[in-house]
Amino acid sequence: MPIIPLKCPNCGADLQADSDNPILTCQYCGSSSVMKDAIVHNYIQNTINITAGTVNITGQKDFVIEAGVLKKYQGEAVDVVVPENVSIIGKDAFGGLRIRSVIIPNGVIEIEERAFARCIALTSITIPDTVTIIGTSAFQDCAALTSVAIPNGVMEINHSVFRGCKSLISVAIPDGVTTIGACAFRDCAALAAITIPDGVAEINYSAFSGCKSLTLIRIPDSVTRIDPGAFEHCDNLRKIRVPKSFRAEQYCTVFVNSPPGWRMEGVCQWCGGEFKLFSKTCSKCGRPKDY
């Protein structure tokens, strides 16, 4: 429940409002307003320096916005609601700031590179389905971020987007994603499980390297390319389901430095051959299953 500073639309009193509450009630004059309307009213009342292509919003100049691009957040609030006239969160807009939560409104279509990188106190972010592009390193080193729902319109998880998010426990990858970029989830040490949806074709180098809490992974048959080191140093990985077309010589590089106890589902650890149907011996080398 992000708490945001607002002025009462009726009496102008300074309030601390719960943005999850649909109704804003003033403790001073007793008037009630629709929360969304009150937020819009505050932005309108505090707008300054309006020109044809540039708008700087809020009385404290919290946001620098140019032609719909949020260039910089320079406010003091740790729980941030992005204005509704923003269509792009710009490069480094929040980079390195000690914000705690962010609500991004519908209408934002892109989060540019490093937009929230190094926000080490960020624990919660709401990303609307209107977002279709999340840039390189957008959330890199957000060490306190625990969960993220990637919008359905995103087709590529770019390079290092969540790299170093060491508290990230869960990520919802939408069905439309076709590429998981290099180092996308590298060193997400708390990530215990992730579902790679059908439709993903490429998993680039070091995409999940250092995900020390991963215990199992299912790679769909749609995947045609897995770069070396994609699952390097996944210390607790024990069960892996790989595409049928995946050759034995490939997984030696992909899972390099994984622990000796891991096993691939349906794949012989000795030669990479298959255990067909209910067979207990490898169809290629004849050795028995050991798992």
N, C-alpha and C positions, 0 to 999 in steps of 0.2 A: 504494500500500500504506500506508494510514493507520496510524501508530504511536500506540498508546494506552497510558496507564499503568494497570496492573492489579496486584493483589496475588495471589500464589499461593494458590489455595483450600486447599492442603495445609499449607504452612509459613508463609504470610502475608508472604513476601518481596516487596519492591517490584520489579516487572518493567516493561519496556517491550515491549509485545507488538505484533506485526504482525497487525492485525485481518483481513487477507485469508487468513491461515493457519488452516485448520480446527482445528488442534491447538495448544494452549498447553503448552510444556514449560518447567518451572522449571529455571533454570541452577544453583540452589542445592541443592534437594533431589532433583531429577531426576524429579519426578512429572509426569504428563501429564494434561491435561484437555481436553475439547471446548471450543473457543474461545467458542462462544455460551454454553455453560453457565457458563464462567468469568466472562464479562461480566455475566450475570444474577446470579451469586453475589456479585460485587463491589457491584452496585447494592443488592442485598438487605442485605448486611452493613453498608452505609454509609447506609441509609435512616434519616432522623430526622424528628421532628415529623409523624407520620402522624395525620391527622384525617379526619373523614367526607368532606370535600370538598377537602382540600389535602394535597399531598405535596411535600416538599422533599427532593431526592435527592443523594446522594454526601456523603462526609465533609467535603469542601471546599465543600459547598453550591454545586456547579457549576451545577445546574439549579433553577430555581424553577418548579414545576408546580402548577397549580391545576385540579382537576377535569378532568384530561387535557389541559389547555392549557399548553404550554410558554411561560411568560411571559417568562423571561429566562435567558440563559446567562451565568454570571458566573465561569466557570472560567478557568484559564490555558493549558490545552491548545489547540494550534492545529489538531489533527486531532480532530474531534468525532464521537462516536457518540451519536445521540439515544436516550434510554431507550425501551424498548418499551411503557411505559404511557402514552405520549403519543399523542393523537389529532389535535391541532391545534398547528401551530407559530404562536404568537401574533404580533401586531403588534410590529415592532421587536425581536423576541426576540434576534436576532443583529446588529441594525443597527449598522454602523460598527465592528464588532470585527475584529481582525486574525487571523481564523481562516483556515486553509489548505484544509481539506477537511471535508466533512460527509457522514455516512451517515444517512439518514432511514429508519427501519424500516417494515416492512409494518404497516398499521393506522392510520398517519397519513392523514387524509382531506383536510386542508386546510392550505395555507400562506397565512397572512394577509398583509395589505398591509405592505410594507416589511420583511418578516421578515428578509431578508438584505441589505437595501439598504446600499450604501456599504461592503461588506466587500471592500476593495480588494485583499486578498491571497488571496481565495478562488479556487482554481484548479479544484476538483473538487467536485461534489455528486451524490449518488445519491438519486433521487426514486423511490419505489415506485409501482406501478400503482394502489395504493389511493387515491392522491391524485387528487381530481377538481376541486379549485379551487385556483388559484394567484392570489393577490390582486394588486391594483394595486401597481406598483413593487416587487414582491417581491424582485427581483434588480437593481434599478436601480443603476448605477454600480459594479457588480462588475467592475472594470477588468481583472482577471487571469483571469477565467473564460473558458475556451476552447471548451467544448462542453457541451450540455445535451440530454438526452432527455426530452421532455415526456411524461408518462404518458398511456396510451391513453384514460383516462376523462375527461380534460380536454376541455371543449367550447368554451371561450372563452379566448383569450390576452388577458388584461386590459390596461388602459391602462398603458403605460410599464414592463411587466414586466421587459424586458431593456434598457431604455433606457440608453445610455451604457456598455454592456458592450463596450468598444472592442477587446478581444482575442478576442471570440467569433467562432469560425471556422465552426462547424457547429451547427445546431439541427434536431432531428428533430421535426416537427410531426405529430401523429397524425391518422388519418383522421376521427376524430370531431369535430374542431374546425370550428365554423361561423363564428366571428367572430375576426378579428385586430384587436385594439383600437388606439385612437389611440396613436401614439408607441411601440408595443410593441417595435419593434426600432430605434428612432431612434438614430442615431449609433453603430451597431454597425459601425465602420469596417473591421473585418477580415472581415466576413461576405461570403464570395465567392460562395456559391450557397445557395439555399434552395428547397425544394419546397413549393409551396402545394397541399395535397391537394384532390381532388374532394370537394365537400361544403361547402367554405368559401363563405359567401354574402356576407360583408361584409369589406372592408378599410378600416378607418377612417383618418381624416386623419393624415398624417405617420407612418404605420405603419412605413415603411422609409426615411424621410427621413434623408439623411446616411450611407447605407450605401455608402460610396465604393468598396468593392471588388466590389460586385455587377456582374457582366458580362452576365448574362442572367436573365430571369424568365419563368416560364410561369404565366399566370393562368387557372385552369380555367373552363369555361363555367358552372359552378354559381354563380360570383360575379355578383351582381346590383347590388352597390353598391361603388364605389370612391370614397372621399372625395378632395377636392382635396389635393394635396401628398403623397399616399401614397408616391410615389417621388421626391420632391423632392431635389435635390442628390445624386443617384446618379451621380457623375462618370464612372464607367467603364461604365455600362449601355449595351450595344450592341445587344442583341437582346431583343425583348419579344413574347410571344404573349398576345394579349388575347382576351376572350370575343367571340363573333361578334356579340352584341347591343350591344357597346360602340361608342358613337357617336364620330365624329371630334372633335366639340367637347368631349367629355369628356376625352380623353387629353391635351389641351393643358394642362389644369389639374392633372391627376394627375402628369404627368412634368415639371412646370415646373422650369426651371433644370437640366434634364438636358443633357448635352453635345450639340453639334450633330451628332455622328457617329452617334447611335443610330438604329436602324430598328425598326419593328414588323413582326413576322413576318406576311406576308400582307396588310399594310395599306399603302396608298399614303401616302407622306409628304406629298403635296401636298393631297389632298382627303379622305383617310380612307376612300376606296373600297377594294374588295377586289380581289385578284388571284385569280380563280377557277381552280381546278384547276391546270393547267400554263400558264395564260395569262401572258404577259410584259408585258401592258398592263393598266392599271387599267380595270375595268368601268364606272367612273363618269366619269372625266375623260379616259381614253385614253392617259395618259402611261405611258412604259415604267418598268419596275423599274430602280432604280439600286443594287441590292444583290444 
